Amino acid sequence: QVQLVESGGGLVQPGGSLRLSCAASGSIFSIYTMAWYRQAPGKQRELVASITSTHNTGYTDSVKGRFTISRDNAKNTLYLQMNSLAPEDTAVYYCNGRLPSTSINYWGQGTQVTVSS
C-alpha cells in the first residue's frame, strides 16, 4: 500500500512558477514509476510527466521545456517544477505511483493549480 499526498498548488499569474510536491509513504517508493497527471474542467485526465526508478523522464508535448519532473528517493518525494505557466495549465494535478510490470497503481487526492491574472 502507498499513500500519496500532493501539495504546492495555488493561484499564479501567467508566466509564473510553482513547484508541486508529492509525499509518498507506506512502501518502497524508489521502485515505483511516478507520474503527474492533470485534469481540467470538462476534460479527461492527461499524463503530464513521468519518471522511472532509474530517473528516465518523459513529458507531454505541451509542457516540454517548461516543466521538470524529479524525485528524491531519500525523502520519498516526487516533484514537478512548473515554469512559464499559462492559463491552459489550469487543472487539478494528481500524483500517481505505479509498480512496474503490475497493475498496482496509486493516486493522490490532487492539488489545484490556477493560472490567471
C-alpha positions as CSV (number, residue, x, y, z in Angstrom):
1,Q,0.0,0.0,0.0
2,V,1.2,3.5,-0.9
3,Q,-0.2,6.8,0.3
4,L,0.4,9.9,-1.8
5,V,-0.2,13.4,-0.7
6,E,0.2,16.4,-3.0
7,S,1.0,19.9,-2.1
8,G,2.2,23.2,-3.6
9,G,-0.8,24.1,-5.8
10,G,-2.3,27.6,-5.8
11,L,-3.1,30.7,-7.9
12,V,-0.3,32.1,-10.0
13,Q,-0.2,34.7,-12.7
14,P,0.6,33.8,-16.3
15,G,4.4,33.4,-16.7
16,G,4.8,32.5,-13.1
17,S,6.2,29.3,-11.5
18,L,5.0,26.7,-9.0
19,R,6.6,23.6,-7.6
20,L,4.3,20.7,-6.7
21,S,5.4,18.0,-4.3
22,C,4.1,14.5,-3.7
23,A,5.0,12.8,-0.4
24,A,4.8,9.0,-0.5
25,S,4.6,6.7,2.4
26,G,3.8,3.0,3.1
27,S,6.0,1.2,0.6
28,I,9.3,1.2,-1.3
29,F,9.0,4.5,-3.1
30,S,12.2,4.1,-5.1
31,I,11.0,1.2,-7.2
32,Y,7.8,2.8,-8.4
33,T,7.4,4.7,-11.7
34,M,6.0,8.0,-10.6
35,A,4.0,10.5,-12.7
36,W,2.0,13.7,-12.6
37,Y,-1.4,13.8,-14.3
38,R,-3.8,16.7,-14.6
39,Q,-7.5,17.2,-15.2
40,A,-9.0,20.4,-16.4
41,P,-12.8,21.1,-16.0
42,G,-14.7,19.2,-18.7
43,K,-11.6,17.4,-19.9
44,Q,-10.1,13.9,-19.5
45,R,-7.3,13.3,-17.1
46,E,-4.0,13.5,-19.0
47,L,-0.4,12.4,-18.3
48,V,1.9,15.4,-17.8
49,A,5.2,13.9,-16.9
50,S,6.7,10.6,-15.7
51,I,9.9,9.4,-14.1
52,T,11.1,5.8,-13.7
53,S,13.1,4.3,-10.8
54,T,16.2,5.0,-12.9
55,H,15.2,8.6,-13.3
56,N,14.3,8.3,-17.0
57,T,11.8,11.1,-17.7
58,G,9.0,11.8,-20.2
59,Y,6.8,14.8,-20.9
60,T,3.7,15.6,-22.8
61,D,4.5,17.9,-25.7
62,S,2.6,20.9,-24.3
63,V,4.9,21.1,-21.2
64,K,8.3,20.2,-22.7
65,G,10.8,22.9,-21.9
66,R,8.6,24.4,-19.2
67,F,8.0,21.6,-16.6
68,T,10.6,19.4,-14.9
69,I,9.8,16.2,-13.0
70,S,12.2,14.9,-10.4
71,R,12.3,12.6,-7.4
72,D,14.2,12.4,-4.2
73,N,14.1,8.7,-3.1
74,A,15.8,9.5,0.2
75,K,12.8,11.8,1.1
76,N,10.2,9.6,-0.7
77,T,9.1,12.7,-2.6
78,L,8.1,13.5,-6.2
79,Y,8.3,17.0,-7.6
80,L,7.0,18.9,-10.5
81,Q,8.7,22.3,-11.2
82,M,6.4,24.3,-13.4
83,N,7.7,27.4,-15.2
84,S,6.2,29.8,-17.7
85,L,2.8,28.8,-16.6
86,A,-0.1,29.6,-18.9
87,P,-3.9,29.7,-18.4
88,E,-4.2,26.4,-20.2
89,D,-2.2,24.7,-17.4
90,T,-5.0,25.3,-15.0
91,A,-6.2,22.0,-13.7
92,V,-6.2,19.7,-10.7
93,Y,-2.8,18.0,-10.7
94,Y,-2.6,14.4,-9.4
95,C,0.4,12.3,-8.3
96,N,0.5,8.7,-9.5
97,G,2.6,5.8,-8.5
98,R,2.8,2.6,-10.5
99,L,4.6,-0.6,-9.6
100,P,6.3,-1.7,-12.9
101,S,5.0,-4.8,-14.6
102,T,2.0,-5.0,-12.4
103,S,-1.5,-3.4,-12.3
104,I,-0.7,-1.9,-8.9
105,N,-1.5,1.8,-9.2
106,Y,-2.0,4.6,-6.6
107,W,-3.3,8.1,-6.8
108,G,-3.1,11.2,-4.6
109,Q,-6.1,13.4,-3.8
110,G,-5.0,16.2,-6.2
111,T,-3.9,19.8,-5.8
112,Q,-5.5,22.7,-7.7
113,V,-3.3,24.9,-9.9
114,T,-4.9,28.0,-11.3
115,V,-3.1,30.3,-13.7
116,S,-4.9,33.6,-14.0
117,S,-4.3,37.3,-14.0
